[in-house]
Amino acid sequence: MNNKKTSLLFVLMLLICGLPEAGMGTALAQTSQQQALTAQAQLALWQLPAGRFEFQQQKWIRGLKRPLQSSGYLQLAQDSLQWVTEKPVQQQVLLNKQGVQQQLGTELKLQPGSELIGQLMLAVMQQDLAFLQQHFVLKTAEDSCVQLQPLKAPLTGFYRYIALCGKERLQQIELLELSGNRSEIKLSPQQAAKVKQTTGKTQ
């Protein structure tokens, strides 16, 4: 478990009380169910096509006055997500159902115990409802957001919630950790000219 926790924390540095009245309990359950259905419908609209997306990330860490900032692009495929940070330093991470592979020199090395985080990030980007419902309570939130509250360990040991926000597409991912640290990732489709330029650099 310690190895899994260390790996998960490392990668992500790169997201009722009971009522006495039976009638009130029923109403609360119905409201919760309606929120879940609304959240599912919203997620279905946000399914991202395979392709390349720019990201801007800010991470607020307790004790630091200013957020850490990074930027780069994500390459989304059917069964994998390539996360390439270009600023402030170049770094590449590959996420798939086998786990998270980090670039070390010219090779990608699989991080032990990272299977869940690889599956999680793919599910978030691809709006995999089956996976998300298995691990989170889904509900609607303000500002056109869907909030994911972890249901079980190990995710309950890391996150208060993950929020997915957007209008016609997924535009922002917010992760609030139990420690109080918070990450905000903004996504936008990468322009064709930039895709060509970036591809030329990586060849």
N, C-alpha and C positions, 0 to 999 in steps of 0.2 A: 504493500500500500504506500510506504514512504517513497519507493522508486516511482510509482505512478504519480504521486502528488508532486514530486520534484520535477518530473518530466512535463506535467501539465503546466505548472507555474513557469517553467523555462520557456516553453513554446509560446505562451500567451504574452510574455514580455515582448516579442517580434513586432469574452463576454460568458385560525378563525375560531375564531372561538365558537363554541356551540351555543345555540340560542334555546332558551327554555320553551318557547312557543313552537309547537309542531308546525303550525301554519307558517310562521316566519321562517322556519327551517326549510320548508318546501319552497317558499318564494325565493329564498336565497339560492337554493339548488337550481331552480329554474333560471334565475338570473345568471348564475355561473355557467349553466349549460348554453344559454343564449349567447353569452360572451364568447364561449369556446367556438360555437358555430360561426359567429361573426368573424372571429380571428382566423378560422380555417378558410373562410371565403376570401378574406383579405390576403392571406398567404398564397392562395391559389392564383391570385392576380399578379403576384410578384415573381413568379417563376422566371428565373433569368435564363436566357439562351446561352449556349456555349459561345465563348468569345473572350475578349479582353476588356478589362475594366480598370480605370485608374482609381487609386485610393489615396486619401489623405487621412492620416491617423494622428490623434492626440491622446496622450495617456497622462492622466492626473495621478500623481503618487503622493501619498501623505508625507508631509515634511518638505516637499518641494514647492516653491512659490509659482513656478511656471510649468506647464505641461511639456512632456517630451513629444516631439513631433517627428513624423516620418512620412514618406510618400513613395509611391511606386505603382505597380500594376498587378492585377490578378488575372491569371489565365484559367478560365473555367472550362473543363471538359466533362464528358459524361460521367467518368469515374474518378476524376482527380481535380485538384485545385493547386495551381502553381502560384505561390505568393512571393513576388519579387520586390524587395525593398531597394530603392535606388538612392534615396537620401534619408538620413545623413551619411549612411554607409551602405554599400551594396551587400545584399544578402539574399539567398534564395532558399525557400522552404517548399517542399512538395507534400501535400496532404492527400491521403486516400484512405480506403477502408482498412488498410494494413497498419496505418499510423502516420506519423509525421517524420519526414526525412529532411534533415538540415544539411545544407552545403558546407562541407569541410574541405577546403582546398578545391580540388577538381571533382570530388566525389560527394554523393549524398549518403548520409548516415542515418539509419532508422533510430529514432529515440525510443528506448525501452518504455513499455507501458503507455504508449501514446495512441493506442488504437481508438479509444473513445473520442479524443479530441479531433483526430482525423475524420472520423465519422460525423462528429458534431458540426465541424465547419462545412463539410460537404452538404449536410442536411440543411444548414442555415442558408447557404447560397442557392441550393436547388429546391428549397421549400419542400423537403421530404416530410410530409405530414405524419406518416407512420412512425418514423424515428422520433420526430419532435414530440408527438403525443405520448410516446413511450417514456420519455425522459423529462417532460415538462408539463406544467399546467399552462394552457394557452388562454389569454384574455386580452381584450382590447384595452388600449390606453389612450391618453391624450395625444394630440398632434399626429394623427394618422399612424399610430404605432400599435404593434402587437407585442405584448410582454410575455416572455417565457420564464416561468418560475420553476427551478429545478425540483424534481420529485424525490430523488434518491442520490445516495453517494455513488461516485465521488463528487458529482457536480454540486451537491448541497454543501460540500466543504469548501467550495471556491466562490460561488456566485450567489448574490441576492437575486439577481435577474439578468436576463438578456433581452434587450428591446430592439425590435426590427421596425424601421419607420420608412414611410414613403407615400407617394401619391399613386401614380400609375405604375411605378416600379419600385423595387427595393433601393433606397437611397442612403440609408444610414443604419449602422449596427452599433449599439451601445452595450457595453458589458460592465456591470457594477459588481465588484468583488466584495466578499465578506470583510476584507481588510479595509474597505473604504476606497481603494484605488478604483479608478474608472477609466475606461477606454472608449473612444468615440471614433468610428471608422466611417468616412463618407465615400460613397461609390458613384462613379459616373462612367458611361461607356467611353472607351478610348477612341479618339478620332482616327480615321483611316491613315492620315499622314503620319501620325505619331506611331501607330502600330507598325508601319513600314520601316520607320526610322529605328524603332526599338528592336525589331526583328533583325535588321542589318547589324546592329551592335552585338547581338547575341550569337550570331553565326560565326 
